[in-house]
Structures are given as C-alpha cells and as structure tokens.
Amino acid sequence: MVKVYSLSTCPWCKKVKKFLDEKNVDYEVVDVDLAQGDEQKQALEEVEKLTGKRAFPVTVIDDEVISGYKEDKIEEALKNEA
C-alpha cells in the first residue's frame, strides 16, 4: 500500500506523484491543504506522528516512511513492497 501526504501547491509533492504515475503505481493521496476541519487535523497529526514534523511530501510504502522527494528511496521501497 502506497500513500502520499502532500500539499496541492507543493512542487516536490507534484514530483512524487508524477514519479509514481510514471511507474504505474497505485497510491492514495491526501492533499492536506484541501482537507477540511477534523480531516485536515487528523492528516496533520498522522504526518507529525510519522515524521516528527509538518513537512511535505511524505510517502508511505508499507511500513517505510520517506520524507521529501527522494526518488532513489521511493524506488527501493517500491521494490520491497509486499
């Protein structure tokens, strides 16, 4: 399972999504800035719990958490995906 926490206006977030699209990876996107109320609060709490900060993008592949746009780490995690 692949999940991306992003901001709709973030260029690095767009790069992660484009990279996953080019690899034909199915993934779920949470655009935190477009979420409302409790949904946004919960998404921000999840990001903080995963990374210890509020920084984007955050890509979660199985149990691996990748902060930022790190193509090599994303690629490696995709190879190990269950």
Contacts in CASP RR format, 6 or more apart in sequence:
PFRMAT RR
TARGET T0000
AUTHOR 0000-0000-0000
METHOD contacts of the structure
MODEL  1
MVKVYSLSTCPWCKKVKKFLDEKNVDYEVVDVDLAQGDEQKQALEEVEKL
TGKRAFPVTVIDDEVISGYKEDKIEEALKNEA
1 28 0 8 1.000
1 60 0 8 1.000
1 61 0 8 1.000
1 62 0 8 1.000
2 20 0 8 1.000
2 25 0 8 1.000
2 26 0 8 1.000
2 27 0 8 1.000
2 28 0 8 1.000
2 59 0 8 1.000
2 60 0 8 1.000
2 61 0 8 1.000
2 78 0 8 1.000
2 81 0 8 1.000
3 27 0 8 1.000
3 28 0 8 1.000
3 29 0 8 1.000
3 30 0 8 1.000
3 59 0 8 1.000
3 60 0 8 1.000
4 13 0 8 1.000
4 16 0 8 1.000
4 17 0 8 1.000
4 20 0 8 1.000
4 27 0 8 1.000
4 28 0 8 1.000
4 29 0 8 1.000
4 30 0 8 1.000
4 57 0 8 1.000
4 58 0 8 1.000
4 59 0 8 1.000
4 60 0 8 1.000
5 30 0 8 1.000
5 32 0 8 1.000
5 43 0 8 1.000
5 46 0 8 1.000
5 47 0 8 1.000
5 50 0 8 1.000
5 56 0 8 1.000
5 57 0 8 1.000
5 58 0 8 1.000
5 59 0 8 1.000
5 60 0 8 1.000
6 13 0 8 1.000
6 14 0 8 1.000
6 16 0 8 1.000
6 17 0 8 1.000
6 29 0 8 1.000
6 30 0 8 1.000
6 31 0 8 1.000
6 32 0 8 1.000
6 56 0 8 1.000
6 57 0 8 1.000
6 58 0 8 1.000
7 13 0 8 1.000
7 31 0 8 1.000
7 32 0 8 1.000
7 33 0 8 1.000
7 56 0 8 1.000
7 57 0 8 1.000
8 31 0 8 1.000
8 33 0 8 1.000
8 34 0 8 1.000
9 33 0 8 1.000
10 56 0 8 1.000
10 57 0 8 1.000
12 56 0 8 1.000
12 57 0 8 1.000
12 68 0 8 1.000
12 69 0 8 1.000
13 56 0 8 1.000
13 57 0 8 1.000
15 69 0 8 1.000
16 57 0 8 1.000
16 59 0 8 1.000
16 68 0 8 1.000
16 69 0 8 1.000
16 74 0 8 1.000
17 27 0 8 1.000
17 29 0 8 1.000
19 69 0 8 1.000
19 71 0 8 1.000
19 74 0 8 1.000
20 27 0 8 1.000
20 74 0 8 1.000
23 75 0 8 1.000
23 78 0 8 1.000
25 78 0 8 1.000
30 43 0 8 1.000
30 46 0 8 1.000
32 40 0 8 1.000
32 43 0 8 1.000
32 44 0 8 1.000
32 47 0 8 1.000
32 56 0 8 1.000
33 40 0 8 1.000
35 43 0 8 1.000
44 54 0 8 1.000
47 53 0 8 1.000
47 54 0 8 1.000
47 55 0 8 1.000
47 56 0 8 1.000
47 58 0 8 1.000
48 54 0 8 1.000
50 58 0 8 1.000
50 60 0 8 1.000
50 65 0 8 1.000
51 58 0 8 1.000
51 65 0 8 1.000
51 67 0 8 1.000
55 67 0 8 1.000
55 68 0 8 1.000
56 68 0 8 1.000
57 67 0 8 1.000
57 68 0 8 1.000
57 69 0 8 1.000
58 65 0 8 1.000
58 66 0 8 1.000
58 67 0 8 1.000
58 68 0 8 1.000
59 65 0 8 1.000
59 66 0 8 1.000
59 68 0 8 1.000
59 74 0 8 1.000
59 77 0 8 1.000
60 66 0 8 1.000
61 74 0 8 1.000
61 77 0 8 1.000
61 78 0 8 1.000
61 80 0 8 1.000
61 81 0 8 1.000
62 77 0 8 1.000
62 80 0 8 1.000
62 81 0 8 1.000
62 82 0 8 1.000
64 73 0 8 1.000
64 77 0 8 1.000
64 80 0 8 1.000
66 73 0 8 1.000
66 74 0 8 1.000
66 77 0 8 1.000
END
